[in-house]
Amino acid sequence: MSGSRRDFDVRQLLKLRWKRLGHQQQLLPHPNADHEGDCWDRRYRPATSGIKFLNASSLPPSLAPLSSQRSKPPGLPDSFSRPMASKSEVPIFEFTRENIQDPQLLEVPDAEDGVLEEEKIPSLTACRTSHSGEIHLPFRPMEPCTSDEFFQALNHAEQTFKKMENYLRHKQLCDVVLVAGDRRIPAHRLVLSSVSDYFAAMFTNDVREARQEEIKMEGVEPNALWALVQYAYTGRLELKEDNIECLLSTACILQLSQVVEACCKFLMKQLHPSNCLGIRSFADAQGCTDLHKVAHNYTMEHFMEVIRNQEFLLLPATEIAKLLASDDMNIPSEETILNALLTWVQHDLEQRKEDLSTLLAYIRLPLLAPQFLADMENNVLFRDDIECQKLIMEAMKYHLLPERRPMLQSPRTKPRKSTVGVLFAVGGMDATKGATSIEKYDLRTNMWTPVANMNGRRLQFGVAVLDDKLYVVGGRDGLKTLNTVECYNPKTKTWSVMPPMSTHRHGLGVAVLEGPMYAVGGHDGWSYLNTVERWDPQARQWNFVASMSTPRSTVGVAVLSGKLYAIGGRDGSSCLKSVECFDPHTNKWTPCAQMSKRRGGVGVTTWNGFLYAIGGHDAPASNLTSRLSDCVERYDPKTDMWTAVASMSISRDAVGVCLLGDKLYAVGGYDGQAYLNTVESYDPQINEWTQVIHLISL
């Protein structure tokens, strides 16, 4: 070794090595034995000879059970792992400068503070004596076990909390007392804090209660508090009808989120027309938004039964106002709500008649029948109330001056969702090239529901509603053009076959005007038609009326101000932008102002005295230059002018259009690449289109 390094005796090296492995108290062997034997390296291969063995008689007792402390090395025969005969036969070995041939073993790196770096210490060998045939591992393998082993107690948390519960029962180790009313409840701060965010904030922050041994719980029902303290220890809680409200209110205070959720679910299951209003108010007071929403929706769905229960009659005026303001009540007509209000007022007439005018403002009086309004005007409840009389006069003007209705629009002229009826989507094109299904859209629930199937495949047919029945007229079945008519009754869910039209028609338009139903234009398989047939429901027969001035197929038709309008379509050579209207009293067609664009496959409907033309295309669909349209135009019959309004989100050809409530709905159609199941609605009051839930089928 160089002069700069301190000579290190091998025994000192091993002593430091022994200490590093955590055996500071064990001594190095005495160098006075001379047993030679075969040696193996750590892989149990023959190793370098020249290592002397010491006699075990000079060993300290702490080194004797070396072989018993080590497990059997993998891959060794059983003879290598037999226990030693006696402590005196345990062989150990010693390095000497004379028998070490490798000079690197004699070079020991410098040590800092008596500690050597492990990676710089030469590797040692394992040896077997020639006398016993037993293997004895050197000091280097005696390092800490590298394979960790973990123990997991079964039911540890459960057993721990059982002990805590036992301490609570015997009032042992308790460090806080909760006082609610006359009841004193001992408990452990740690347990309460681990379950309740309320107590966790109290006991872990620098507040007065954190240092108090007794804490007074204001506004807490004692029995509910005791039940929730027990829940903190056991995780169990009994929910009953007679304690659920106390438990929920106390759990809200203590911020026991799981208990609050469980109580809310319990109350949701208990909802009934006789208690839903109370649960709704209670949930609102406790800030349980999910429970309030469910209870409110239940009240709206079962409103007809709710108003016949005592809870409704006992509601305060503020809660009645909230109910009357809702658009979601499931009622057949606005008259139902007015009658419910009058019943509530008469339950305590002297006190509640002062609220009548305020609450009457929530009734959609303009949507009531004129006869109903006339009876209201003479009712003693309204006769002497000036504000009530103003509201009644406003509604009567809405009926007497229909031309002024656009200027009389207000929240009271907007129909409730359940009173506007339902929208039917019938047949059309889909992935199978001809759907027969019928779906129904409910505005109140915002859902499409399958209701029926047509008796056979129909394409390019007309649809109309007459006497609350759905009529499917004409079309084609893929092979031939049809003149047949079918009628679907939604109440009985049955189909009826009606007398056929005189002419086979597909691509026709159908509408109802003052009772009779009209079939307008179309194509008979050979030529474009300008003829028009009228169905008389009383005589149950079809008759021809005056023909249009222009043949029109894929024509849009609608009824406005007592006249039948035929808009756009195709005449065989091009798409049309011309418009004409039919007066049933004169049996004549009259031309109207043209649209700004040519439109075949146009959707048409009316709202508030205006006519709307929606979507379509401006050339035959087979033409590569055909352009589909997303634009919408509005026609004013007073000025005989068309005006562009907001366009749809996408182009739609052969789109179905219908008025539902105070919005226009565009359903399905073709966008140039695929047939659509998307739906969007147009609000004329804000001139905006909005996406609606899709059809079920494509």
TATANOR-V874156 format. One record per residue. N is the residue number from 1. RES is the residue in one small letter. OMEGA is omega in whole degrees, -180 to 180 (none if undefined). Layout:
n = {N/N}
res = {RES/RES}
omega = {OMEGA/OMEGA}
This chain:
n = {1/2/3/4/5/6/7/8/9/10/11/12/13/14/15/16/17/18/19/20/21/22/23/24/25/26/27/28/29/30/31/32/33/34/35/36/37/38/39/40/41/42/43/44/45/46/47/48/49/50/51/52/53/54/55/56/57/58/59/60/61/62/63/64/65/66/67/68/69/70/71/72/73/74/75/76/77/78/79/80/81/82/83/84/85/86/87/88/89/90/91/92/93/94/95/96/97/98/99/100/101/102/103/104/105/106/107/108/109/110/111/112/113/114/115/116/117/118/119/120/121/122/123/124/125/126/127/128/129/130/131/132/133/134/135/136/137/138/139/140/141/142/143/144/145/146/147/148/149/150/151/152/153/154/155/156/157/158/159/160/161/162/163/164/165/166/167/168/169/170/171/172/173/174/175/176/177/178/179/180/181/182/183/184/185/186/187/188/189/190/191/192/193/194/195/196/197/198/199/200/201/202/203/204/205/206/207/208/209/210/211/212/213/214/215/216/217/218/219/220/221/222/223/224/225/226/227/228/229/230/231/232/233/234/235/236/237/238/239/240/241/242/243/244/245/246/247/248/249/250/251/252/253/254/255/256/257/258/259/260/261/262/263/264/265/266/267/268/269/270/271/272/273/274/275/276/277/278/279/280/281/282/283/284/285/286/287/288/289/290/291/292/293/294/295/296/297/298/299/300/301/302/303/304/305/306/307/308/309/310/311/312/313/314/315/316/317/318/319/320/321/322/323/324/325/326/327/328/329/330/331/332/333/334/335/336/337/338/339/340/341/342/343/344/345/346/347/348/349/350/351/352/353/354/355/356/357/358/359/360/361/362/363/364/365/366/367/368/369/370/371/372/373/374/375/376/377/378/379/380/381/382/383/384/385/386/387/388/389/390/391/392/393/394/395/396/397/398/399/400/401/402/403/404/405/406/407/408/409/410/411/412/413/414/415/416/417/418/419/420/421/422/423/424/425/426/427/428/429/430/431/432/433/434/435/436/437/438/439/440/441/442/443/444/445/446/447/448/449/450/451/452/453/454/455/456/457/458/459/460/461/462/463/464/465/466/467/468/469/470/471/472/473/474/475/476/477/478/479/480/481/482/483/484/485/486/487/488/489/490/491/492/493/494/495/496/497/498/499/500/501/502/503/504/505/506/507/508/509/510/511/512/513/514/515/516/517/518/519/520/521/522/523/524/525/526/527/528/529/530/531/532/533/534/535/536/537/538/539/540/541/542/543/544/545/546/547/548/549/550/551/552/553/554/555/556/557/558/559/560/561/562/563/564/565/566/567/568/569/570/571/572/573/574/575/576/577/578/579/580/581/582/583/584/585/586/587/588/589/590/591/592/593/594/595/596/597/598/599/600/601/602/603/604/605/606/607/608/609/610/611/612/613/614/615/616/617/618/619/620/621/622/623/624/625/626/627/628/629/630/631/632/633/634/635/636/637/638/639/640/641/642/643/644/645/646/647/648/649/650/651/652/653/654/655/656/657/658/659/660/661/662/663/664/665/666/667/668/669/670/671/672/673/674/675/676/677/678/679/680/681/682/683/684/685/686/687/688/689/690/691/692/693/694/695/696/697/698}
res = {m/s/g/s/r/r/d/f/d/v/r/q/l/l/k/l/r/w/k/r/l/g/h/q/q/q/l/l/p/h/p/n/a/d/h/e/g/d/c/w/d/r/r/y/r/p/a/t/s/g/i/k/f/l/n/a/s/s/l/p/p/s/l/a/p/l/s/s/q/r/s/k/p/p/g/l/p/d/s/f/s/r/p/m/a/s/k/s/e/v/p/i/f/e/f/t/r/e/n/i/q/d/p/q/l/l/e/v/p/d/a/e/d/g/v/l/e/e/e/k/i/p/s/l/t/a/c/r/t/s/h/s/g/e/i/h/l/p/f/r/p/m/e/p/c/t/s/d/e/f/f/q/a/l/n/h/a/e/q/t/f/k/k/m/e/n/y/l/r/h/k/q/l/c/d/v/v/l/v/a/g/d/r/r/i/p/a/h/r/l/v/l/s/s/v/s/d/y/f/a/a/m/f/t/n/d/v/r/e/a/r/q/e/e/i/k/m/e/g/v/e/p/n/a/l/w/a/l/v/q/y/a/y/t/g/r/l/e/l/k/e/d/n/i/e/c/l/l/s/t/a/c/i/l/q/l/s/q/v/v/e/a/c/c/k/f/l/m/k/q/l/h/p/s/n/c/l/g/i/r/s/f/a/d/a/q/g/c/t/d/l/h/k/v/a/h/n/y/t/m/e/h/f/m/e/v/i/r/n/q/e/f/l/l/l/p/a/t/e/i/a/k/l/l/a/s/d/d/m/n/i/p/s/e/e/t/i/l/n/a/l/l/t/w/v/q/h/d/l/e/q/r/k/e/d/l/s/t/l/l/a/y/i/r/l/p/l/l/a/p/q/f/l/a/d/m/e/n/n/v/l/f/r/d/d/i/e/c/q/k/l/i/m/e/a/m/k/y/h/l/l/p/e/r/r/p/m/l/q/s/p/r/t/k/p/r/k/s/t/v/g/v/l/f/a/v/g/g/m/d/a/t/k/g/a/t/s/i/e/k/y/d/l/r/t/n/m/w/t/p/v/a/n/m/n/g/r/r/l/q/f/g/v/a/v/l/d/d/k/l/y/v/v/g/g/r/d/g/l/k/t/l/n/t/v/e/c/y/n/p/k/t/k/t/w/s/v/m/p/p/m/s/t/h/r/h/g/l/g/v/a/v/l/e/g/p/m/y/a/v/g/g/h/d/g/w/s/y/l/n/t/v/e/r/w/d/p/q/a/r/q/w/n/f/v/a/s/m/s/t/p/r/s/t/v/g/v/a/v/l/s/g/k/l/y/a/i/g/g/r/d/g/s/s/c/l/k/s/v/e/c/f/d/p/h/t/n/k/w/t/p/c/a/q/m/s/k/r/r/g/g/v/g/v/t/t/w/n/g/f/l/y/a/i/g/g/h/d/a/p/a/s/n/l/t/s/r/l/s/d/c/v/e/r/y/d/p/k/t/d/m/w/t/a/v/a/s/m/s/i/s/r/d/a/v/g/v/c/l/l/g/d/k/l/y/a/v/g/g/y/d/g/q/a/y/l/n/t/v/e/s/y/d/p/q/i/n/e/w/t/q/v/i/h/l/i/s/l}
omega = {-178/-179/-179/-179/178/179/-176/176/-178/180/176/178/-179/179/177/179/-180/178/-179/-180/173/-179/-174/-174/-179/-174/175/-179/179/-174/-178/177/-176/177/178/179/178/-177/175/173/-174/176/177/173/179/-177/-178/179/179/179/-179/179/180/175/-176/-178/-180/-177/169/-176/-176/-179/-172/-173/-177/-177/-179/180/-177/175/-179/178/-178/176/-179/174/-177/-177/-179/-174/178/178/-179/-178/-180/-178/-176/-177/-178/-180/170/-175/-177/172/171/-180/-176/-174/176/-178/-177/-178/-179/-180/-179/180/-179/-179/178/178/176/-180/175/-179/179/176/-172/-174/-178/-180/-178/178/-179/-178/174/-173/174/-180/179/-177/-172/-176/-178/179/178/-175/177/-173/-175/179/-178/178/-177/-179/-177/180/-178/177/-177/177/178/179/178/176/-177/-178/-179/180/179/-179/175/177/178/178/178/175/179/-178/-179/178/179/178/179/-178/177/176/177/-178/177/-176/179/-174/177/-174/176/-179/179/-177/-177/-179/-180/-178/-179/-177/-172/175/179/180/178/178/-178/-172/-178/178/-177/177/-176/-177/-179/-178/-178/175/176/-179/-180/-178/-178/175/-178/179/-173/-178/178/178/179/179/-179/173/176/177/180/-179/-171/-175/-179/-179/180/180/179/-179/-175/178/-171/-178/178/179/-178/-179/179/178/176/179/-177/179/175/-170/-179/178/178/180/180/179/179/178/177/-179/177/179/-177/-176/-179/178/-179/-178/-173/179/178/178/178/180/-180/179/178/-179/-178/-179/179/-171/-179/178/179/180/-180/180/178/179/177/179/-180/-178/-175/-173/-179/176/-178/-175/178/-178/-175/-179/-180/-178/-178/-179/173/-177/-180/179/176/179/179/179/-176/-179/-175/175/-168/-179/180/-176/180/-177/179/178/179/-178/178/178/177/178/180/177/179/-180/-176/177/176/-169/-175/-178/-170/-179/177/180/-171/-177/179/-179/180/179/178/178/-180/-175/179/-179/176/178/180/179/179/179/179/178/179/-177/-178/180/-176/179/-177/-170/-176/-180/-175/-179/177/179/178/180/179/179/177/-180/-180/176/-180/179/-175/-176/-177/180/180/-177/176/-180/-178/-179/180/176/-180/177/179/-178/174/-171/-176/-176/-175/-177/-180/-179/179/171/-170/172/-179/179/176/-178/180/177/174/-179/175/-175/175/179/-178/178/178/-178/-176/-180/-178/-178/169/-179/174/-176/-176/173/174/-178/180/-178/176/174/177/178/177/-179/176/177/-180/-179/179/176/-176/-179/176/-167/172/-178/176/-177/-178/179/-176/176/-173/170/-176/-179/176/-178/179/178/-178/-178/-180/-179/-179/177/175/177/-178/176/-176/174/177/-175/172/-175/162/-174/-179/172/-177/177/180/-180/176/177/179/178/-176/173/-168/171/-178/-179/-176/-177/-179/-174/176/-170/170/-178/-178/176/-179/178/178/-177/179/-180/-180/177/178/177/177/170/-177/180/176/178/-175/173/-178/170/-171/-176/174/-180/178/-180/180/176/175/179/-180/-177/173/-168/174/-176/178/180/180/179/-179/171/-173/170/180/-178/173/-177/-176/176/-177/-179/178/-178/-179/173/-178/178/178/179/-179/173/178/-178/171/-177/164/-178/-176/174/-174/172/-178/174/171/176/179/177/-177/174/-168/172/-179/178/-176/176/177/-176/-180/-179/-178/180/-179/179/177/-173/170/-173/-178/177/-179/-179/177/-178/180/-179/-177/-178/174/179/177/175/-176/179/174/180/178/176/180/173/-179/-176/173/-176/-179/173/177/-174/178/179/177/-178/174/-170/173/-177/-178/-176/-179/179/-176/172/-167/169/180/-178/173/-178/-179/176/-177/-177/177/177/-174/176/-179/177/180/180/-175/169/179/-177/178/none}
